Amino acid sequence: MKKLFILVALCLLMAGCSSNTPADQTQSTSTPASAATEETTTSETTTPESTEEIDEEFVFTRGSVTDGVYSNESLGINITVPTGFVALSDEQLNSLVTASADSKGIDNFQDAIDSQVVTYDFGMVDGSGNGSVLVGIENLALEGAEGLVNNESEYLAFVTANLSADPNAAYTFSDVYEFTGLQDSWYAVDCTESNNQVNSIILVKYLGKYVATIIYNYTEGTDPSAVLSQIS
């Protein structure tokens, strides 16, 4: 993969991107994830046993936030937006798409997914600057990785290799593990970037030629459980 949207997400959301969009306003979405605080949590390596090709006619639907709860039926996610977090507007989400010169934004969600490398469904930031969440869908066919990535572990191997190659960062990673708490099986890796003292958890779900990803970044010393406990 030439450009991983994760690289954009890890760099961007901790830069103070904020929004006045209230958490109960209906808009596109998907959300949080987790990790360890001072040291990357290492758990037993888990390799997905099987992969199921997504139906070519599968249609992604945008999530919505109602009464402070985010739901995305197509991704099987329900998350209560934690106190202190604010959702990014569609304008802000569209501004994050840099991997496609002819970005179509997210006005037509399925069309955007089919025509650009990365489409962001939801983002939110902690108003205190201690955390951020970004959810996106990557089109592996347009990325040039279809056939090379066949499950979550292979995708995360690309992610960790790309992050490790950054000469300006110092990443350490946990083993890949199955993330519990969601309706379907998602796999995750925890990472710590010691130069900037930022921890992250990267959650992924392989969907044939697509990969859905949830990234939660938080500063050292922040307890991630307040966000993690809201995911179901």
Disulfide bonds with the S-S distance in Angstrom:
none
